[in-house]
């Protein structure tokens, strides 16, 4: 017997993730197979009917949700187009903090790019690699920060259907500026490296207040 959570936030995330996983499967399969026209027509009709049912629902006032426990990092990344478990266009990117979140730390992550992310035959599109690094390096900050500069060194093509590992760390901090680096490996093979400059928002209350993080 599967026990259901009584927390409405958790139940909503679970249901959203299940739907996103199902849509993600459809996207992946459509990149590989060519169904009969009648099957595609039936699927399109069902998808449009579901989309029509969503049109009648009230929209969120913001692109993230605040849980009962207050604003949490997952409230931002849950709907991210790069790492959001609740966003069907996002690859399965999992990130975790290693070390002290309030001090010395780095981010480790793993990702598997499926056929929907193909660029060169058998390999991931370089734009997705860059987007993944932008997400990873941004997450290293563990606080808001805007990308000012991002440089990717593509050492080798990034293969599809392989469990890849990534690491991101802060190199230097000067005031609102943070220099951050990252790397992506396939086992022991270095695939790509990244360096970026991120700028923390000015402490004028406006942006942080909009996020619900102001004083």
MOCORRA-V946228 format. One record per run of one state. SS is the DSSP state (2 for helix, 1 for strand, 0 for the rest). FROM is the first residue (numbers start at 1). TO is the last residue. If there is no record, write none. Layout:
ss = <SS,SS>
from = <FROM,FROM>
to = <TO,TO>
//
This chain:
ss = <0,2,0,2,0,1,0,1,0,2,0,1,0,1,0,2,1,0,1,0,2,0,1,0,1,0,1,0,1,0,1,0,2,0>
from = <1,8,31,37,56,67,68,70,71,73,78,94,100,105,112,115,118,119,123,125,126,141,146,155,159,160,164,175,177,187,189,200,206,211>
to = <7,30,36,55,66,67,69,70,72,77,93,99,104,111,114,117,118,122,124,125,140,145,154,158,159,163,174,176,186,188,199,205,210,215>
//
